[in-house]
């Protein structure tokens, strides 16, 4: 062999076969991150803004109270989807009669539709405040755009868009640093709140809890784990794995969900912090919508702070509406055995996409009825509360069942925390219903 041939052979031998790069943290995040971010929709922003305006820093502690329960219940929903390879409604059908599940999902659809209506209205008003124009035209653009994206853009391309929209939440972090905040007072109130036994204070605690832990988030995250699995990213349902293992997947779910819920509650913390520092400190104590909060900030904190707050409303709404409509569609489709996936072409999942379109269109239409967003949010909160407790209880039964989850049944700490969260939510619902009856 010539020297030249030997040199070429040596080069070939020295070439190392390319290895597949390990996914980055951002690539590993998905269902949990999007679910957590979608919790801070315009309706949630309104609740947190009212909490800060009415009670100052007095309710910052609720963010820390809800966090562990929120993480636990979303971990449960994600594990159910990933282990069984089916959405939440399909799993609940294994425990409860179809008519009960249909009733619960029906209430979920109604609650989500009211929530969509309130969110679209808030987004339209926010855009009008920023660039001018008519609310109804803006609302039509948001409703139509959201529906078309979900129907005609496959999940593998739409999911990164939703992930990108989570960045809009950081507008509220930026907003907090554009105003003067007495950090010492705020942090002390967060860890050592003053006692307040008024009915209004208690009901705001209930409102924050209900805003943070919502049924549509359970359905969405479980189904997103199934979507990811069906794309081939996560192989097949964990309970069908013949080999031992699965820990890497459960670790991914824990990291994704924990970071998503930390983001969600962290943003809520900054919203309360900002509105308490500006609105409550200047005597503005009654906020009925996210856009009203933005308007109230403008003369007190300046145009830049107002623009950040208003832009955040639009961004979070663009993220939340698909989650609200999609979670309703997953629930209905699973009950009737329809194909339930955002990856399918429209003609292959007609029933599923019809529910998405109907929920969004009806939500848009409610804006023309004269019903104000506050009433729609109250109805949504009541319906969500009615749905949340039995669904949470069934989720805990599912995740604790070896027959359903196999060797991936939840660990004791997760079961205990999930049941505590269910009990806390039941108390909140009783208080909310009692308040509604009294008023």
C-alpha positions in Angstrom: 0.0 0.0 0.0 1.3 3.4 -0.9 2.0 6.1 1.7 -0.9 8.1 0.3 -3.3 5.2 0.6 -2.1 4.5 4.1 -2.7 8.2 5.0 -6.2 8.1 3.6 -7.0 4.9 5.5 -5.7 6.4 8.7 -8.0 9.5 8.2 -11.0 7.2 7.7 -10.2 5.2 10.8 -9.8 8.4 12.8 -13.3 9.7 11.9 -15.6 9.2 14.8 -19.2 8.3 14.0 -21.5 11.2 14.7 -23.6 10.8 17.9 -27.0 12.1 18.5 -26.8 15.2 20.7 -28.6 14.9 24.0 -31.7 17.2 24.1 -31.2 20.5 25.8 -33.3 21.5 28.9 -35.5 23.8 26.7 -36.1 20.9 24.2 -37.1 18.6 27.1 -39.6 21.1 28.3 -43.1 21.1 26.8 -46.4 20.0 28.2 -45.6 21.1 31.8 -44.2 24.5 30.7 -47.1 25.3 28.4 -49.7 24.2 30.9 -48.1 26.3 33.7 -47.9 29.3 31.4 -51.5 28.9 30.2 -52.7 29.2 33.8 -51.8 32.9 33.8 -54.4 33.8 31.2 -56.1 37.2 31.2 -58.7 35.9 33.6 -56.0 34.8 36.0 -54.3 38.2 35.6 -57.5 39.9 36.6 -57.8 37.8 39.7 -54.2 38.4 40.8 -54.5 42.1 39.9 -57.6 42.4 42.2 -55.8 40.5 44.9 -52.9 43.0 44.8 -55.1 46.1 44.4 -57.5 45.2 47.2 -55.2 43.6 49.8 -51.8 44.9 48.9 -49.1 42.4 49.8 -51.5 40.6 52.1 -52.1 37.7 49.7 -48.6 37.0 48.4 -48.5 34.0 50.7 -51.2 32.3 48.7 -48.7 31.8 45.9 -46.6 29.7 48.1 -49.6 27.8 49.5 -50.9 26.7 46.1 -47.5 25.8 44.6 -46.9 22.3 46.1 -50.5 21.3 45.4 -50.4 22.6 41.9 -47.2 20.7 41.2 -48.6 17.5 42.7 -51.9 17.5 40.8 -50.3 18.4 37.4 -47.7 15.7 38.0 -50.5 13.3 38.5 -52.2 14.3 35.3 -49.0 14.1 33.3 -48.1 10.7 34.6 -51.6 9.3 33.9 -51.2 10.4 30.2 -47.7 9.2 29.8 -48.1 5.8 31.6 -51.5 4.8 30.1 -51.1 6.5 26.7 -54.6 7.9 27.0 -56.1 11.2 28.0 -57.8 12.0 31.3 -61.4 11.5 30.2 -60.6 8.1 28.7 -59.0 7.0 32.0 -61.9 8.4 34.1 -64.3 6.3 32.0 -62.6 3.2 33.5 -63.8 4.3 37.0 -67.1 6.1 36.5 -70.3 5.6 34.5 -70.3 7.3 31.1 -73.2 9.6 32.1 -71.2 11.0 35.0 -68.1 11.6 32.9 -70.3 13.2 30.2 -71.8 15.5 32.8 -68.4 16.6 34.2 -66.9 17.1 30.7 -70.0 19.1 29.7 -69.5 21.4 32.7 -65.8 21.7 31.7 -66.8 22.7 28.2 -69.2 25.3 29.5 -66.6 26.7 32.0 -63.9 26.8 29.3 -66.2 28.6 26.9 -67.0 31.3 29.4 -63.3 31.6 30.2 -62.5 31.9 26.4 -65.1 34.6 26.1 -63.6 36.6 29.0 -60.1 36.1 27.6 -60.9 37.2 24.1 -62.7 40.3 25.4 -59.7 41.2 27.6 -57.2 40.6 24.6 -59.4 42.8 22.3 -59.6 45.6 24.9 -55.9 45.4 25.5 -55.1 45.7 21.8 -57.5 48.6 21.5 -55.7 50.4 24.4 -52.3 49.9 22.8 -53.0 50.6 19.1 -56.6 51.8 19.0 -59.4 50.3 16.9 -62.6 48.5 17.7 -62.9 45.8 20.3 -65.2 43.5 18.3 -62.9 43.5 15.2 -59.9 42.7 17.4 -61.8 39.9 19.1 -62.7 38.4 15.7 -59.0 38.4 14.7 -58.0 36.6 17.9 -60.8 34.1 17.8 -60.4 33.3 14.1 -56.6 33.2 14.2 -56.5 30.8 17.2 -59.1 28.5 15.6 -57.3 28.3 12.3 -53.9 27.7 13.8 -55.2 24.8 15.9 -57.1 23.2 13.0 -54.6 23.6 10.2 -51.2 23.6 11.8 -50.1 20.1 13.0 -49.1 19.7 16.6 -45.4 19.2 15.9 -45.3 22.7 14.5 -47.9 24.3 16.7 -46.3 23.1 20.0 -43.1 25.2 19.5 -45.3 28.3 18.9 -47.1 27.7 22.2 -43.7 27.2 23.9 -42.5 30.5 22.4 -45.6 32.3 23.7 -44.6 31.4 27.2 -42.0 34.2 26.9 -44.9 36.7 27.0 -45.2 36.0 30.7 -41.9 37.7 31.4 -43.6 41.0 30.6 -44.9 40.9 34.1 -41.5 40.3 35.6 -40.3 43.3 33.6 -43.3 45.4 34.7 -42.4 44.8 38.4 -39.0 46.3 37.8 -40.4 49.5 36.2 -42.1 50.5 39.4 -40.9 51.2 42.9 -41.4 48.2 45.2 -40.8 48.1 48.9 -39.1 44.7 48.8 -38.6 44.4 52.5 -42.3 45.0 53.3 -43.4 42.8 50.4 -41.2 39.8 51.3 -42.1 40.0 55.0 -45.8 40.0 54.1 -45.2 37.0 51.9 -43.7 34.9 54.7 -45.4 36.4 57.7 -48.9 37.6 56.6 -51.1 39.6 58.9 -54.3 38.0 60.1 -57.4 39.1 58.2 -60.7 37.4 58.9 -63.0 39.4 56.6 -65.3 37.7 54.2 -63.8 39.6 51.2 -60.3 38.4 52.2 -61.3 34.8 52.5 -63.1 34.8 49.2 -60.1 36.3 47.5 -58.0 33.4 48.9 -60.6 31.1 47.4 -60.5 32.9 44.0 -56.7 32.7 43.9 -56.8 29.0 44.7 -59.5 28.3 42.1 -57.6 30.3 39.5 -54.4 28.4 40.1 -55.8 24.9 40.2 -58.2 24.5 37.2 -59.6 21.4 35.6 -58.7 22.4 32.0 -55.1 22.2 33.0 -55.5 18.6 34.0 -57.1 17.5 30.7 -54.6 19.5 28.6 -51.4 18.2 30.2 -52.4 14.6 30.2 -53.4 14.8 26.5 -50.1 16.7 25.6 -48.1 13.8 27.0 -50.1 11.5 24.7 -49.5 13.8 21.8 -45.7 13.8 22.4 -45.8 10.0 22.7 -47.7 9.6 19.5 -45.1 11.7 17.6 -42.5 9.1 18.5 -40.6 11.3 20.9 -41.5 9.1 23.9 -41.9 5.7 22.3 -45.0 4.0 23.8 -47.1 4.0 27.0 -44.8 3.3 29.9 -47.0 0.6 31.3 -46.5 -1.4 28.0 -42.7 -1.2 28.3 -41.4 -4.8 28.6 -38.1 -3.8 30.0 -37.5 -2.3 33.4 -37.0 1.4 33.4 -39.1 4.5 32.7 -37.3 6.6 35.4 -35.9 9.0 32.8 -39.4 9.7 31.5 -40.7 10.3 35.0 -37.8 12.5 35.7 -38.5 14.5 32.6 -42.1 14.9 33.6 -41.1 16.1 37.1 -38.6 18.6 35.8 -41.0 19.9 33.0 -44.0 20.2 35.4 -42.1 21.7 38.3 -40.5 24.4 36.2 -43.9 25.1 34.5 -45.7 25.5 37.8 -42.8 27.6 39.2 -43.1 29.9 36.2 -46.9 30.1 36.6 -46.9 31.0 40.3 -43.8 33.2 39.9 -45.6 35.3 37.4 -48.7 35.5 39.6 -46.4 36.7 42.4 -45.0 39.5 40.3 -48.5 40.6 39.2 -49.7 40.8 42.8 -46.5 42.6 43.7 -46.9 45.2 41.0 -50.5 46.0 41.5 -50.0 46.1 45.3 -47.1 48.5 44.9 -48.8 50.8 42.5 -52.6 50.5 42.7 -53.2 49.6 46.4 -50.5 52.1 47.5 -52.4 54.9 45.6 -55.9 54.0 46.8 -57.0 52.0 43.7 -58.6 48.9 45.3 -61.2 47.7 42.9 -60.1 45.9 39.6 -62.6 44.0 37.5 -60.5 43.0 34.6 -56.9 42.7 33.4 -57.3 45.7 31.1 -58.7 47.8 33.9 -55.6 47.0 35.8 -53.5 48.1 32.8 -55.4 51.3 32.5 -55.1 52.0 36.2 -51.3 51.5 36.0 -50.9 54.1 33.2 -51.3 57.3 35.1 -49.6 56.0 38.2 -46.6 54.1 36.7 -46.3 55.5 33.2 -46.8 54.5 29.6 -44.0 51.9 29.5 -45.4 50.0 32.5 -48.9 50.1 31.0 -47.6 48.9 27.6 -45.8 45.9 29.1 -48.9 44.9 31.2 -51.2 45.3 28.2 -48.9 43.4 25.9 -48.7 40.6 28.4 -52.5 40.2 28.4 -52.4 39.7 24.6 -49.6 37.2 24.7 -51.0 35.1 27.5 -54.4 35.1 25.9 -52.9 33.7 22.6 -51.4 30.9 24.7 -54.5 30.2 26.9 -57.3 30.1 24.3 -55.8 27.1 22.5 -55.4 25.3 25.8 -58.9 26.1 26.9 -60.5 25.0 23.6 -58.1 22.1 23.2 -58.7 20.6 26.7 -62.5 20.8 26.1 -62.1 19.0 22.7 -59.9 16.3 24.2 -62.4 15.5 26.9 -65.4 15.3 24.5 -63.6 13.4 21.8 -62.3 10.7 24.3 -65.9 10.2 25.6 -67.3 9.5 22.2 -64.2 7.6 20.9 -63.4 10.2 18.3 -59.8 10.7 17.1 -58.3 13.3 19.5 -55.1 14.8 18.3 -53.9 18.2 17.1 -51.6 16.3 14.7 -54.5 15.0 12.5 -55.6 16.7 9.4 -59.1 18.4 9.7 -60.9 15.8 7.7 -59.4 13.0 9.9 -60.6 14.4 13.2 -63.8 16.3 12.4 -65.5 15.9 15.8 -62.4 17.0 17.7 -61.8 20.1 15.6 -65.5 21.0 15.7 -65.4 21.2 19.5 -62.4 23.5 19.3 -64.0 25.7 16.8 -67.4 25.7 18.6 -65.9 26.6 22.0 -63.9 29.5 20.5 -66.7 30.8 18.2 -69.3 30.7 21.0 -66.8 32.4 23.3 -66.4 35.1 20.7 -70.2 35.4 20.3 -70.7 35.9 24.0 -68.9 39.2 23.6 -71.9 40.5 21.7 -74.5 39.4 24.3 -73.9 42.3 26.7 -72.8 39.9 29.5 -69.9 41.5 31.2 -66.6 39.6 31.7 -66.9 39.6 35.4 -70.1 37.5 35.3 -68.6 35.1 32.8 -65.6 34.7 35.1 -67.8 34.0 38.1 -69.8 31.4 36.2 -66.5 29.9 35.0 -65.1 29.8 38.5 -68.2 28.0 39.9 -68.3 25.5 37.0 -64.6 24.8 37.3 -65.0 24.3 41.1 -67.9 21.8 40.5 -65.8 19.9 38.0 -62.4 20.1 39.8 -63.1 18.1 43.0 -64.6 14.9 41.5 -62.0 14.9 38.7 -59.2 15.4 41.1 -60.5 12.6 43.3 -60.8 10.2 40.3 -57.3 11.2 39.2 -55.9 10.2 42.6 -57.7 6.9 42.4 -56.3 6.3 38.9 -52.7 7.2 39.8 -52.9 5.0 42.9 -54.2 2.0 41.0 -51.7 -0.7 40.1 -54.3 -2.2 37.8 -54.3 1.0 35.7 -50.8 2.4 36.3 -48.9 -0.9 36.7 -45.5 -0.6 38.4 -45.8 3.2 37.7 -48.4 3.8 40.4 -47.7 7.0 42.2 -45.4 7.2 45.2 -46.8 7.7 48.7 -45.7 11.4 48.9 -47.4 12.3 45.6 -50.6 10.5 46.6 -50.7 12.2 50.0 -50.0 15.7 48.5 -52.6 15.1 45.8 -55.3 14.1 48.2 -54.5 17.1 50.4 -54.8 19.3 47.4 -58.2 17.7 46.6 -59.4 18.4 50.1 -58.2 22.0 50.0 -60.0 22.4 46.6 -63.2 20.9 48.1 -63.2 23.5 50.9 -62.6 26.3 48.4 -65.6 25.1 46.3 -67.9 24.9 49.3 -66.8 28.4 50.3 -67.4 29.7 46.7 -70.8 28.0 46.4 -71.8 29.3 49.8 -70.8 32.8 48.9 -72.7 32.6 45.6 -75.8 31.5 47.4 -75.6 34.3 50.0 -75.0 37.0 47.4 
